[in-house]
Amino acid sequence: MAKGTGKVRAGCDIITSWNFKHIVNVKTVRGVKTITTLEGYKDLLIYPPSVLLEGDDEDDDETDSQ
């Protein structure tokens, strides 16, 4: 089984990892996308945690003004 496909079957939408050597890299992301597409699964997003922790500045501004 390719990396990530078990996660898709389990209903996972996003994988986050600091492991840039083996998981969060172009080769793995493309490979997972290819396999999930061929197998008919939805896309599995792979990001470092920093991407998910960044806030949307527009939402913060609206909250501050209320």
Secondary structure, 3 states (H helix, E strand, C coil): CCCCHHHHHCCCCEEECCCCCCCCCHHHHHHHHHHHHHCCCCCCEEECHHHHHCCCHHHHHHHHHC
